[in-house]
Amino acid sequence: MKIKTASTFVLVATSFLSGCTALPNSGPDSRQVEAQATAKVTSAKKAQAVGIDYALVDISKSVLAYVEDTKATSLKGGFGGGRGGAPSLPLGVGDVVQVSVFESQSGGLFIPNDAGSRPGNYVSLPNQTIDREGTISVPYAGRIPAAGRPVEDVQRQVEDALANRAIEPQVLITKVSSRSAQVAVLGDVRSPAKIELTEAGERVLDVVSEAGGLSSPGIETYITLQRRGKSATVLYDYLVATPSENIYVAPGDTILVDRERRTYLAFGASGLNGRFDFEESKLTLGEALGKAGGLLDSRANPAQVMLYRTVKKDFLAKLGVDTSRFSGEMVPVIFRANMRDPSALFAVQKFPMQDKDTIYVSNSDSVETLKFLNILNSVTSTVAGVPSDAIATRDAVRELVP
C-alpha cells in the first residue's frame, strides 16, 4: 500500500513536468518568452498581444534589411557650418592687438620731421588688451569700441577720428593673440587645451588634431560639440568617414572627446557567462556568440538564441508591428535566432551587435527533463524509505505546481 502511494505521487509529479516553473534555471525558457510578448514578428508571420510590453522578433532576411548600427545625432544637422567659408572672427574682449598709424609724410601728428632716418612713416603703439567694456585706447582718438566688430571697421573709425590731426592717416590693427576666438578640447585626447582659431577656419577634426589626437580607439570614441547651450554627438569613426559632419568650429565652442567602453552580456547555456568587450571591432551576433564560448551541446537549445535590446518605434513599424500598444519612443525587443536553421549562421554574421546588448541562450527541454528526473532519483526504492520519500515527493510536487 505504501509503495502504491509513493508511486501515485511520482505519477502526479510527472504530470506537472510540462508546466512546472520551480525547477532550477538561469532564465526564462522559450515558451515563457514567446507567451508573454506584446507583439511578435516570427517566421510564421503571427502576432499576438499579451500583457508585458516587449516585442519578439525572429531574425530573418527581411529583418536584417532594417537592422543598422545606432547612429548618434548629427553635428551638421544640429549646427550647420559644413558649407561656405569659415566663420568670421571679430575682435573680442581679451584679445591682444597692436595698432600702427601711418602718415603720408613726416611732420604730422605721429611722424616727426626727422623721419628720414626711419624705415617708414608709421608708428606702432604698445600692445594692448581689449578691456571688459570692449574698447581700445588710441592717442588723440580716444576710446574706440572694438569687441564684436571686424578689424576693418575699427580701423576706419580710428582713421576718421585722426583725420583732422594726422596727415592722411592710415591705421593697421593686428591681432597679437585672439583669446576670444578659442575652442576648448577636453577628454580623451593626448593634450587637452584651448585652441586658438584663425581666419583660415578650423574644423572639428583640425582642433582634435591640434590637441594631440585621440588617446582611445576611434570606434569607441564619441565627439560632442557644445555651442551656446546646444550639443550634438557623433561617433568619431562616423565623423571621419562623413566629411559633411566635419563642420567649422566657432569661438567659444567646447569639444568633448569621450571613450565609451562597449560591452555586452551573455547568459544561459553559452560556453561563458559574463560581460564581454567589443574591443576595436564591429561585432556581429555570430562573433559575440563565439567570444562567449558558443553554445553548450549538453544544455543549449539552438533554436532559442535570444538577444535583448531596446529599439525605436519606427523600427518595429517598418516590420509591420502596431506600435500604438507601446508607451514611449523606445520599445524592448527580443531578437530570436534559430541556429538549427543552416541559413541562420549567415544571418547572425550580418546582424550587428550594439552597446549593452544582452544575449541569452535557452536550455533545451531535455535538460529540464533531466533536472526533474534528478529530483525523482532521490526517492529510494526500499520499503523502509517509502513513507519519508513519499512526503518529500509530495512537498516537491507542491513546489512544482505553477
Helices and strands as residue ranges (DSSP letters): H 2-15, G 17-19, H 30-35, E 37-41, E 52-58, H 61-64, H 75-79, E 96-102, G 115-117, E 122-124, E 128-129, E 135-138, E 142-145, H 151-162, E 170-177, E 182-187, E 193-196, H 204-210, G 218-220, E 221-227, E 230-235, H 236-241, G 243-245, E 254-259, E 263-268, E 274-277, H 285-291, E 300-312, H 313-318, G 323-325, E 330-337, H 344-350, E 358-363, H 365-377, H 386-400
